[in-house]
Amino acid sequence: MAQTTAVASLSRRRQRFVVLFFVCLFTFGSYFCFDTPGALGSLLERGPMKLSATEFNLLYSVYAWPNVVLVFLGGFFIDTFGSRPCSVVLSLITLIGQLITTTGVFCKSFKLLLVGRFLFGSGSESLNVCQSTIVSHWFQGSELAMAFGFSLTVSRLGSIIAFNILPSYSERFGLSSAFLLGGLLCSVSFVATLCFVYVDRKAEEELNFTMTQIDQGNTSLSNVEHKFSSKAIFPLSFWLGSIAGMSVYAIFFSFIAIGTDLFQREFDVAGSTAGFLVSLIYNVSMFLAPVLGKLLDLYGYRGITIGLAVMLTSLSLHILSNSFHSMNVFHSFSRMQILYSCSIFLGLGLSGISSALWPSLAICVNPQSLATAIGIAQALQNLGTSLTTFFMGIIIDRKGYRQSLRFLEMIGMFSCCVVFVWNILDRFGEDRINKPTEQLEEIEELRQPLALESEIQLQGKLMIVPVTPRVVVLVRQRLLGPRGESGVVRRNYYAKIGIQ
Ligand SMILES: NCCCC[C@H](NC(=O)[C@@H](N)CCCCN)C(=O)O
């Protein structure tokens, strides 16, 4: 672990951003393809495929249900074999899955469509885990949340492009061309994984050369980072975060699935405006994710941000469920004002949650089993989303849209409670999720007695071996001054070993 952090910290800034560029593209194609059926909507139901509503929903179910298990296995494989080979294999599975889906549309074979969608989902969800793992390894201790933010922006761009261009594109060029376009974007993602492998391998070679001058031990990135730890028992904090993620993502994905219909039927909104209102949620999140990420890195407050975002989400659902044309309790606002505000609030909620949740989970667990951890979190997320969309369907059929929103509100309240307990337990335990990223780096540095002992003695001030991270931070703040000096240990250490 000590060497992992040292190796990750030694990576140069420029190299990190080249890696980030390619890693962001990993999921660009798959988000486009994931949202393709939703964006085409009625064209799949009324067009040449003539899918029934159940068949249409199956396209999402075959994506989500298998991933309740597969994405966990994906995470385990990434920890065991390393993110380089796994990213290539997973990206290839995603691409092949999308090409089979396209063939299914071309041959008007629903069975082939399902097989393709299943294969596509198996690759794409684990590719998401791979992306998070690589981002965490490269940005741990620096701009972690901001890097996650950029990856979210590029992914959301894929979804937004799908929602905005696919309806007119498929009317002009046909349904199979729309799916083929998805295949083309997946090949862009595949090429990005190959570029990543090249850059990552080069970086490892350079770092290995440097590290062998410092330490004759085994410092290979893949050996240090990717071996699955036998001690993959995750802390309570990780489980609470994953349960919060499961419930709150279930709200968003279920709402986005029914959003267009809901706006059209219950608020008398035209089809294109309804689609725009739903994609507004992604739009807000796309622009805000990196900015919010930067702020979260600088000031911390990840857990608190998630709490506020969940509250805002629940509030938006509450406003919506009380604004149906049959019974609008917010008379002073026009229907469109309410709808636009709620979509923007939901976008803010999604931004807060997605920007703060994944970095929080990453800092809660041991880097050696990070992919397994993210895999578990995404497996739970798929479980939550599958169950919620299933129950939403039943509620809508039996009781209508209003009750289905109430159901989501209840999940929102449950999420608020989980996030509250998560924050409290973290505050009185490891105290990590609300800390600025640089302070987390200091905690990690001070947890590395071998790497830092001599350096600490050079400072001539600090001779206490850390007992708990919190005690260490307090002692350091006394001796080295406030937050402004954070990173001083690392910089001195770099200077000592001749790296700037
Ligand atoms: N690599 C970034 C972490 C995941 C972000 C998160 N996506 C998911 O959780 C996927 N399981 C869902 C994919 C659905 C595509 N619309 C997110 O916030 O998108």
The ligand as an ORCA input file, in Angstrom:
! r2SCAN-3c Opt
* xyz 0 1
  N     -17.061      5.565    -14.108
  C     -17.874      6.500    -13.401
  C     -18.674      5.884    -12.291
  C     -20.053      5.455    -12.689
  C     -20.969      6.616    -12.962
  C     -22.412      6.291    -13.056
  N     -22.686      5.173    -13.944
  C     -23.095      4.016    -13.531
  O     -23.222      3.841    -12.373
  C     -23.423      2.919    -14.534
  N     -23.606      1.715    -13.802
  C     -24.717      3.221    -15.239
  C     -24.598      3.304    -16.676
  C     -25.881      3.829    -17.267
  C     -25.634      4.670    -18.446
  N     -26.541      5.752    -18.556
  C     -23.142      7.517    -13.576
  O     -23.335      8.458    -12.802
  O     -23.463      7.540    -14.762
*
